[in-house]
């Protein structure tokens, strides 16, 4: 019974993270498209389905100001500057589910 309860709790937390990621992604959708299938400003790679690890790494580097892929470093820093590590993880998890 405890295993079932723990499983339900973990599923609930996962659903909350997904919901937060979907909400956070709304900020990204203007450039990357509703499903991550658009090149941001016609420059970036498509992000739909990108691995969580890659997205987390890149978003943290943009936030730190150390990444400038496609000469988008300044724009991306502005987008992620106020995101917490938890926010970055949630949006990365959501992006990984996009197709």
N, C-alpha and C positions, 0 to 999 in steps of 0.2 A: 504494500500500500504506500509506503514511504517513497519507493522508486517512482510510482505513478504520480504522486503529488509533486515530486521533484521535477519529473519530466514536464508536467503541466506548467510549473513555474518557469522552467527554462524556455518553453515554447512561448509563454507570455512575455518574457523579457525579450526574446528574439522578435516577436511581433511589435513590441514597443520600439525597439531599435529600428526596425524596418519602417515603421510609421514616421519616426523622427527623421530617418534618412530620406524618405519621400518628401517630407515637408522641407527639409534643408535643400534638397535638390531643386526645388522650385527656383531658388536663387541662381542655379546653374543653367536651368532650362532655357533662359533667354538667349544664351550663346550656344549651348550644346544641344538644344532641341529637347522636346518633352521626353524622348526616349534615348537621349545620348547619341543619336544618329546623325548629328550635324557637326561639321567642322566649325569650331568657334571662330567667328570673324573670318571664315574661309581659310584659316591657317592650321588649326590643330588637328590632331588625329581624332578619330571617332572614339568615344570613351565607353560606349555601351558594352557591357560584359567584361570590362577591364578587371583584372584581378584586384582583390582588396589590398593585397600587399603593395602592389604597384601604385594604386591610387593613394593609399595612406602615405607612402614614401614621398610621392610627388607633391601632394597637398601640404605636407609638413615642410618640404623644401621651398615651395612657393611662399608659405607663411613666413619662413625664416629669411626669405629674400635671396636664397642661394640657387634658385632654379629659374631659367629663362628660356624654356622650350618655345620654339616658334616666335621668339621675341615677345612672349606674352607674360613675362615675369611680373612686371609692374601691375598689369591688369589683374592677374591671378592673385597676387599678394593682396590687393585691395578686396578681392572677393573672399579670401580665406583668413584674413588677418584677425578677425574676431571669433573664428571657429575654435572651439576647444578640441582637445584630442578625442574626446567622446563624440563630438559632432563630426569630426573627420572620419572616425571609424564608422559611424552610422551612415554617412553619405557614401562612403566607400562600399559598404555592404549593399546599399541600395543600387549603386552603379553596377556592381557585379551581377545583379539580377536582370539588368536591362538587356533587351535583345533587339 
